[in-house]
Amino acid sequence: MNSIKLIPIKVERQTSQFNLIDCLLDSLNKNSQKLLDYDILTISSKFVSLSEGRFVKLSDISVSSFADKLSKKYNINPNLSELIYRESDEIFSGSDGFVLTFKNGVIVPNAGIDTSNIMIGYAILYPENPFQSAQNIKSEIQKLFKVNVSVVITDSRLMPSRIGTTGVAIASAGIEPIHDERGKTDLFGNSMRVTQKAIADDLSSAAQLLMGECNESIPFVIIRDSNLQMTKNKYKVSSFSVGPDECIFIKGLSELTF
């Protein structure tokens, strides 16, 4: 890979459930762009969620006793606490305003639920099944545009001890998300024992530079000329991540004894 192109696709703001493929077609035309064979289409997870109707009015949420305790302990809106409780695969701990959770293979605050880039008074969730969403989008694009592309659904994440957010892939279709470097040698002939390149995460971080976090209105970024190998393999959470019992950050902090 010598160089790649990143092409932002600006989109009109959406305020209700919509057809993502129709929106993509319209936005490509308005941006004077088109999809080509071997392009990688990165899409904001929140935009996918909005298209699927995965948003809720906070005031409509009934609060359980557990969520009420969570709300009081970490100073979080009770209705939001209930959503976090429902959506989390696992809850670890928290701090003022946040609950640290495990969701779709990612260590993420508040189960990935966001109250930004959504209508006031609403919260937006992760897609119900992001891997199926990615596969469906890829298939629909192939039917409509007659091109063979890959799809990566992206989100932004915090990294331990780092200021600011970077990109993370929560699902992909048509591209290998991980490149295994184990068994290769480095510049000095040392054997690589554990290194695996998180290709989908790297692509997500690149796209995040253009997608932004505020009012950029760029939920699509086309990545072109990557020369990355496409695949028909289908992936799931375990293709991207290890469980909490294998995560070096979780294990390292929970097992600290001195």
C-alpha positions as CSV (number, residue, x, y, z in Angstrom):
1,M,0.0,0.0,0.0
2,N,1.8,3.2,-1.2
3,S,-1.1,5.7,-0.9
4,I,-4.8,5.8,-0.4
5,K,-7.5,8.4,-1.1
6,L,-10.1,9.5,1.3
7,I,-13.3,10.9,-0.2
8,P,-15.8,12.5,2.1
9,I,-19.5,12.3,1.2
10,K,-21.6,15.1,2.8
11,V,-25.2,14.2,3.6
12,E,-28.3,16.2,4.4
13,R,-29.3,15.9,8.1
14,Q,-31.7,13.0,8.8
15,T,-34.2,13.3,11.6
16,S,-36.1,10.0,11.3
17,Q,-35.7,6.4,10.1
18,F,-34.7,6.3,6.4
19,N,-33.4,4.1,3.6
20,L,-29.7,4.2,3.8
21,I,-29.0,3.0,0.2
22,D,-31.3,5.7,-1.2
23,C,-29.6,8.3,0.9
24,L,-26.2,7.1,-0.3
25,L,-27.3,7.2,-4.0
26,D,-28.6,10.7,-3.6
27,S,-25.6,11.9,-1.6
28,L,-23.1,10.5,-4.2
29,N,-24.9,12.4,-6.9
30,K,-24.9,15.6,-5.0
31,N,-21.2,15.2,-4.2
32,S,-20.4,14.4,-7.8
33,Q,-18.9,11.1,-6.7
34,K,-19.4,7.4,-7.6
35,L,-18.4,4.1,-6.1
36,L,-15.8,2.0,-8.0
37,D,-14.7,-1.6,-7.7
38,Y,-12.5,-2.3,-4.7
39,D,-13.6,0.9,-2.9
40,I,-14.0,0.6,0.9
41,L,-17.1,2.5,2.1
42,T,-16.8,3.5,5.7
43,I,-20.1,4.4,7.4
44,S,-20.8,6.0,10.8
45,S,-22.4,3.5,13.1
46,K,-24.8,6.1,14.4
47,F,-25.9,6.9,10.8
48,V,-26.6,3.2,10.3
49,S,-28.5,3.1,13.6
50,L,-30.6,6.1,12.6
51,S,-31.5,4.5,9.3
52,E,-32.6,1.4,11.2
53,G,-34.7,3.3,13.7
54,R,-32.3,2.5,16.6
55,F,-33.1,5.7,18.5
56,V,-35.4,6.3,21.5
57,K,-37.0,9.2,23.3
58,L,-35.4,9.2,26.7
59,S,-38.6,10.2,28.5
60,D,-40.4,7.1,27.1
61,I,-38.0,4.8,29.0
62,S,-39.2,3.1,32.2
63,V,-36.5,2.9,34.8
64,S,-35.7,-0.3,36.7
65,S,-34.4,-0.4,40.3
66,F,-30.9,-1.4,39.1
67,A,-30.8,1.4,36.6
68,D,-31.9,3.8,39.3
69,K,-29.0,2.7,41.5
70,L,-26.6,3.1,38.5
71,S,-28.0,6.6,37.9
72,K,-27.4,7.7,41.5
73,K,-24.0,6.1,41.8
74,Y,-22.5,7.7,38.6
75,N,-24.7,10.8,38.3
76,I,-26.3,9.8,35.0
77,N,-29.8,10.5,33.7
78,P,-32.0,7.6,35.0
79,N,-33.5,6.9,31.6
80,L,-30.1,6.8,30.0
81,S,-28.9,4.5,32.8
82,E,-31.8,2.1,31.9
83,L,-30.7,2.1,28.3
84,I,-27.1,1.4,29.3
85,Y,-28.3,-1.5,31.5
86,R,-30.3,-3.0,28.7
87,E,-27.7,-2.5,25.9
88,S,-24.5,-3.5,27.7
89,D,-23.0,-7.0,27.2
90,E,-21.2,-6.4,30.5
91,I,-20.9,-3.6,33.0
92,F,-17.5,-3.1,34.7
93,S,-17.6,0.2,36.8
94,G,-17.9,3.9,36.1
95,S,-17.1,7.5,37.0
96,D,-19.1,10.7,37.1
97,G,-21.3,10.7,34.1
98,F,-20.1,7.5,32.5
99,V,-20.4,3.7,32.9
100,L,-17.6,1.6,31.5
101,T,-19.1,-1.3,29.5
102,F,-18.4,-4.0,27.0
103,K,-20.5,-3.8,23.9
104,N,-20.1,-5.6,20.6
105,G,-16.5,-6.5,21.4
106,V,-15.5,-3.0,22.3
107,I,-14.7,-1.5,25.8
108,V,-16.9,1.6,25.5
109,P,-18.5,4.1,27.8
110,N,-22.3,3.8,28.2
111,A,-22.7,0.8,25.8
112,G,-22.0,3.1,22.9
113,I,-25.2,5.0,23.4
114,D,-24.9,8.6,22.4
115,T,-27.1,11.7,23.0
116,S,-25.1,13.8,20.5
117,N,-25.8,13.9,16.7
118,I,-29.4,12.9,17.4
119,M,-32.5,15.0,18.1
120,I,-32.6,16.7,21.5
121,G,-34.2,14.4,24.1
122,Y,-33.3,11.3,22.2
123,A,-30.5,8.7,22.5
124,I,-29.1,6.7,19.6
125,L,-27.9,3.1,20.1
126,Y,-25.6,0.8,18.2
127,P,-27.1,-1.1,15.3
128,E,-29.0,-4.2,16.4
129,N,-26.7,-6.5,14.4
130,P,-23.8,-4.5,12.9
131,F,-22.3,-7.4,11.0
132,Q,-25.6,-8.2,9.3
133,S,-26.0,-4.5,8.6
134,A,-22.6,-4.3,6.9
135,Q,-23.3,-7.4,4.9
136,N,-26.8,-6.2,3.8
137,I,-25.4,-2.8,2.8
138,K,-22.6,-4.4,0.8
139,S,-25.1,-6.7,-1.0
140,E,-27.5,-3.8,-1.8
141,I,-24.6,-1.6,-3.1
142,Q,-23.6,-4.5,-5.4
143,K,-27.1,-4.9,-6.7
144,L,-27.7,-1.2,-7.3
145,F,-24.3,0.1,-8.4
146,K,-22.9,-3.0,-10.0
147,V,-19.6,-2.6,-8.1
148,N,-17.7,-4.8,-5.7
149,V,-17.0,-2.8,-2.6
150,S,-16.2,-3.5,1.0
151,V,-18.1,-1.9,3.9
152,V,-16.7,-0.9,7.3
153,I,-19.1,0.4,10.0
154,T,-17.2,2.8,12.3
155,D,-17.5,4.5,15.6
156,S,-15.2,6.7,17.7
157,R,-13.7,5.5,21.0
158,L,-11.6,6.5,23.9
159,M,-8.2,4.9,24.4
160,P,-6.9,4.1,27.9
161,S,-4.9,7.1,29.2
162,R,-5.2,9.1,26.0
163,I,-7.0,12.4,25.4
164,G,-9.5,12.4,22.6
165,T,-11.1,9.9,20.4
166,T,-10.0,7.7,17.5
167,G,-11.9,5.4,15.1
168,V,-12.9,1.8,15.8
169,A,-14.6,-0.7,13.5
170,I,-17.6,-2.4,15.0
171,A,-18.3,-4.5,11.9
172,S,-17.1,-5.0,8.3
173,A,-18.1,-7.0,5.2
174,G,-15.9,-7.8,2.2
175,I,-12.5,-7.1,3.7
176,E,-10.3,-8.9,6.1
177,P,-10.4,-6.9,9.4
178,I,-7.2,-8.4,10.8
179,H,-3.9,-9.1,9.2
180,D,-1.9,-11.7,11.1
181,E,1.8,-10.8,11.2
182,R,2.9,-13.6,13.5
183,G,5.7,-15.7,12.1
184,K,7.1,-12.9,10.0
185,T,10.3,-11.1,10.7
186,D,11.1,-7.4,11.4
187,L,13.8,-5.2,10.0
188,F,16.4,-6.9,12.3
189,G,15.3,-10.5,11.7
190,N,13.3,-10.8,14.9
191,S,10.3,-13.2,14.7
192,M,7.0,-11.5,15.3
193,R,5.2,-13.5,18.0
194,V,2.0,-11.6,18.8
195,T,1.5,-8.8,16.3
196,Q,-1.8,-8.6,14.4
197,K,-2.7,-5.5,12.4
198,A,-6.2,-4.2,13.1
199,I,-6.9,-3.2,9.4
200,A,-10.6,-2.3,9.9
201,D,-9.8,-0.2,13.0
202,D,-7.0,1.6,11.0
203,L,-9.4,2.4,8.2
204,S,-12.0,3.7,10.7
205,S,-9.4,6.0,12.2
206,A,-8.5,7.4,8.8
207,A,-12.1,8.0,8.0
208,Q,-12.7,9.6,11.3
209,L,-10.4,12.4,10.3
210,L,-13.1,13.5,7.8
211,M,-16.2,12.3,9.5
212,G,-15.5,14.4,12.6
213,E,-17.5,14.5,15.8
214,C,-19.7,17.6,15.6
215,N,-21.6,19.2,12.7
216,E,-19.6,18.0,9.8
217,S,-22.4,15.9,8.4
218,I,-20.1,13.4,6.7
219,P,-21.3,9.9,7.7
220,F,-19.8,8.3,4.5
221,V,-16.1,8.2,3.6
222,I,-14.9,6.3,0.5
223,I,-11.4,4.8,0.9
224,R,-9.9,4.2,-2.5
225,D,-6.7,2.7,-3.9
226,S,-6.0,0.8,-0.6
227,N,-4.9,-2.4,-2.5
228,L,-6.3,-4.3,0.4
229,Q,-7.5,-7.8,-0.4
230,M,-11.2,-8.3,-0.6
231,T,-12.9,-11.5,0.7
232,K,-16.2,-13.3,0.7
233,N,-15.7,-14.5,4.3
234,K,-18.2,-13.4,6.9
235,Y,-17.2,-12.1,10.3
236,K,-18.5,-11.7,13.8
237,V,-17.5,-10.0,17.0
238,S,-14.9,-12.7,17.8
239,S,-13.2,-11.9,14.5
240,F,-12.4,-8.4,15.8
241,S,-11.9,-8.7,19.5
242,V,-11.1,-10.8,22.6
243,G,-13.4,-11.2,25.6
244,P,-12.9,-9.3,28.8
245,D,-11.1,-12.3,30.3
246,E,-8.4,-12.1,27.6
247,C,-8.1,-8.3,27.4
248,I,-4.7,-7.1,28.7
249,F,-6.1,-3.8,30.0
250,I,-9.0,-5.4,31.9
251,K,-6.9,-8.3,33.3
252,G,-3.9,-6.0,34.1
253,L,-6.0,-3.6,36.1
254,S,-8.2,-6.1,37.8
255,E,-5.3,-8.4,38.8
256,L,-3.2,-5.6,40.3
257,T,-2.1,-6.8,43.8
258,F,0.5,-4.3,44.9
